[in-house]
Amino acid sequence: MSLYHSVQIGSLKLDGNLFLAPVAGYSDRAFRSVCVRGGAAFCYTEMVSMEALTRGSDKTALLMRRAPNEKAYAVQIFGGNPEVMQKGAKMVLQAANCELIDINCGCPVPKIIKSGAGSELTRNPQKLYQIASAVVQAVEGKVPVTVKIRSGWDAQNLTWKEAADAAIQAGCAAITIHPRTRAQGYEGKADWNILADLVKFANGRVPVFGSGDAFTPEEAKRMLEETGCDAVMFARGAMGRPFIFRQTRQLLETGAYEPIPIRESIEAGFEELDLLAADIGEKGACLEMRKRFCAYSKGVPGVGELRRRIVQAESKADYRAAFAQILQG
């Protein structure tokens, strides 16, 4: 089988195995849209609070909107109360009509953990089982339910195996692992050996997806080869590089890939800006795009002066002026 291949997640079949991860503050539908154009086979929303959704948050509803070019997408949800998660999952299906619901059991942020969600669930497999079971029951087989876990709480408490077993027993259709501990956060190295061990533990019962330290097409290829995982999730590796999916597919299928011209990359950033402005207004979009255009500008000659202008930009016109030489070139 080619390293690039289709993936079956319960009743959902996807044409490819290169995904955009759910990244808080990043994976809105504007960014997902440019990633789909850049070759992503499947994208996840940033994590959506079920407490907020069940309380009627308008902002939460915006997070779940489908990008115009998404044939299928996943909504990632989080929460520490099984009843709220069950109620929220039903609301997600009504509001978003997504093809998959993913449960965040790995976020290391303290306020998420204090609510009984995120990484707290990886270290508490019994509660993970209760929450996953509640969500599986809520969707009534309409869409697959999956989980994303971490390797454990810290190096002395690696609970990925128990967490994965709980997810499978609850009826989840796939497991993604970011093989860092909660204590590591996003520092240090992801332990791909744990990813490989999870693939062996799952033993074909459910597909296993890998996340963590896939920053280049070469690293994604190595993850697939070394671990046997079914799909790769790009997170930080896709920031400012939405074409990494297309390049990785080229590498997996042909052994090489084409570089992306700087102008094409910057134009993708402006496409993202326009989509984001349509959702939240030009001012808010321009402020949000400061960090994103800094990512898009990696490798641009004279990047220091360019980034100075980026972090001061307040309008589309400001960005156009900053990138004028590149866009005209």
N, C-alpha and C positions, 0 to 999 in steps of 0.2 A: 504494500500500500504506500502511496505517495505520502510524504510528510504533510502535504496540504491535502485535506480531504473533508468530506461532509461529516457532520456530527448529529447524532440522534439523542435528544434530551426528552425522555418520555415520549409524548406524542408529537413533539416539535422536531422537525428536521431542518438543519441549517446547511447551506451549501459549502461553507468553509469553516476553518477552525482558528481564525485569528480575530480576537474579540477586543473591544474597548472596555476596560474595567470601569466599575462605578467609582468615580473619583469625586469626593466632596468638594464643592465649589468649582467644579470644572466640567463635569459630564452633563451639562445642560443640553438642550436639543440643538442649539447652535453649533456647539463643538461636535456633538454626535453626528450632525449632518455633514460636516466637512470630513469627518472620519469615514462615514459611509462612502462618500465620494472618493476618499483616499484608499478604499478597498477593505474596510472593516466588514466582516461577515455578520457581526452581531454586536450590539452596543447595550450597555446598561446605564440607567439613569444614576445620578448621584443618590445617596441613600435618603429615603423619605421617612420622616417620623410618623409613626402610626398614632402617637398621642396627638400630634398637631393635626393630622388629617381628620381624626375622629372628632376633633374640637372645631373643625370648620375653617382651617387655615387656607386662605386664598393662595399664599405663596407656595404652599405644599402642592396644591393642584397644578400650579405652573411647572413645578419640577417634573411632573409625570407626563407632560405633553409629548406626543410623538413628533419626531422630526419629519419634514415633508417627504424625504426620500427614504425613510425607514420602512422596509417591507415587514420587518419583525423587530421587536425590541423588548428588553426586560426592564421592569421596575424593581429596584432594590429597596427593601423596607427594613426598618429597625424598630425595636421596642423590647421592653422587658416584662410585659404583662401579656400572658396568653390570650386573655379575653379581648383585650384591646387589639392585639395583633390579628385575631380572628375577624373582628368587626372591621378593622382597617383593610384587611386583604379583600374582603367583599367590596368595600368602597373603591379600592384600587381597580378592580375589574370593571366596575360600573363607570368609573371616571376615565380610565386610561385605555381600556380594551387592549392591553398589552398581551404578548404571547408567552410571557414567563414572569414569575415572581421569584426574586432571590432574597434570602434573609441574611442580613449582615450579622455575622457572629465573630467578627474579627477587628472591628475598629478599636484602636488603642487610646482614643481621646478620653480623658478622665470624666468629662461630663456625660459621655455616652455610657461609659462603664458604670458610673454611679446610678444610672437609671436601670441597671440590670441588663443592658443590651451590649452589643459589640463583643469585645474580647471576653467579657464576663461569661458569655455563653459558651465559648470554647473551653473555658476552665470549669464549666458547670454543665456537663453533658446531660444530666437529668432535666435541667431547665430547658436546654436546647431542644431536647426531645419533646417536651410539653409545648413549646412555642411552635416548633416545626409541625407537630401533629395538628395543632389548632389551625395553622395556615393551610395545611393540606386538606383538612376537613372543610375549611371555608371556601376553597376554590372548587370543590366538588368535581375534580377531574377536568375542569375546563381548560386549565393551563398547568404545565409542570411547575413544581416548587423546587428550588435549589437552595443551597447554603454556601456562604463563603466563610471560611474559618482561618485561624492562625495556627501555628505549630503548638502554642501553649501560652501560659502566663509568663513564665521566665524559663531560663535554661534548666532549672531544677524541677519544673512542672510542665512537661510536654504532654499535653492531653489530646493531641490531634486524632489519635486512633479512637479514643473513647467518643470524641465529638463526632467523628465521621460515622462511627457505628450507630450513634444515636440518630443522626440524620437519615441514614439508610433505613433504620428500623421505623422511623416516623413516616417514611414514604417519599423522601426527597429523591429527585430524579438525576441529580448531579451534585458534585462537590467541587468547589474551587478552594485551593489553599494558597495563602501567602505564607511561605515557610519562614517567617520571622516570629519571634515571641512578642507578646504585648510589651514586655520590658524593652525590647529593641526599638519599638516604634518603626521608623523607617531608616534607622541607622544600621551599620554593620552589613553583613552579607546575608542574603536569603539562602537557606540551606536546601538546595535542590535535592539532596539525599533524602530528606523527609518527603518531598514531593514524590520521588521515585518509590519510597516505601508506601505512601498512600495509594499509589497506582496498584502496587502489589496487593495491598490490603483490600482494596475495592474489588480486585479480581474480576473485573468485567461486570459487576453488579450494577454499577452506575459509572458514567464517564467522569473523569477527573481532569480539572483544568488547573493550569499553573499560572501564578502571578508572582511578580517579584524579580527585579533585576533583569528584565528584558528591555534593554534600552536600544538595541540595534537588531537588524535582521539576523545577523550572525548569532547573537545571543538567543534569540527566539528559536532558531534552528537547533542550537545546541541543547536548549531546554527540551525540545521535542525528542531529540536523539538520545539524550542521557537519562531522561526520566520516563519516557513512554507515555507521557500525559496526552490526553486527547485534544487539547486546545491550549493556546497561549493567550493570556490577557495582558495587553499593554496598558500601563497606567501612565507613569511619568515619562515613559519612552515615547508616548504619542503627543506629549505637550509641545506645541509648535512644530510637530512633525506628523500631521495626519496622514501623510502618504507612506508611513512606515509599514502599513498593512499591505499595500500594493508591492512595495519593495520586498517585503518578506515573502510574499507569495511567489514573486519572481525568483527569489533565491531558492525557495523550496522546490520549485518546479523546473528551474533551468540551471541552477548553480551560480547564478550571477544576477545583479539587479542594476537598474539605471539610476544615476544620481538625479535628484530633483533640483532643477534650476531655482536659484534664489527668488527670481521674480514669481515663479509659479507658487512657491511657498508663501510669499508675502500676499499674493492675490487670494490665497485660501484664508489668510488672516482677515482680509477685508470682507470676504464672503461671510466669515463667522461674525464679524462686527455687524454687518447688515442684518443678519438673522437675529442676533442678540438684541439689537436696537428695536427691531419689530416687536420683540417680546417685552422688553423692560424700559424702552425709551433710549434716546441717543445718549443722554448724559450718563445714566447708569451703565450703559453698555461701554461707553468710552472709558469710564473709570475701571470697570472690570477688565477691559482688554489691555490695560497697561501691562499687567503681568504676562498676559498671553502673547502680546506682541514682543515682549522681551524674549520669550521662548522662540518665537518665529524668527527673530533677528540673529540667532546664533549663527556664527560663521560669516556674517556680513562684514565687509571691510569698514573700518572706522566705527565699530559698534559702540564705542564709548559715547561719542557725541550723539549717535542715533538713539541710544537708550536714555540719554538725558532728555531728549525731546519726547520720547515715548512716555516717560513717567510724568511729564507735564501736560500731556495731551488731554484736552477736555471736549473735543468735537471730532467728527469725521474729517473735517477740513484740516485739523491739526495733524492727524495721522497721515492724510494725503500729502501734506507738505513735508512731513518728516521722511516719507518714503518716496518722494517724487522722483529722485534720481534713479532708484531701482525700478519703479513702475514704468518710467519712460524708456529705460534701457532695453 
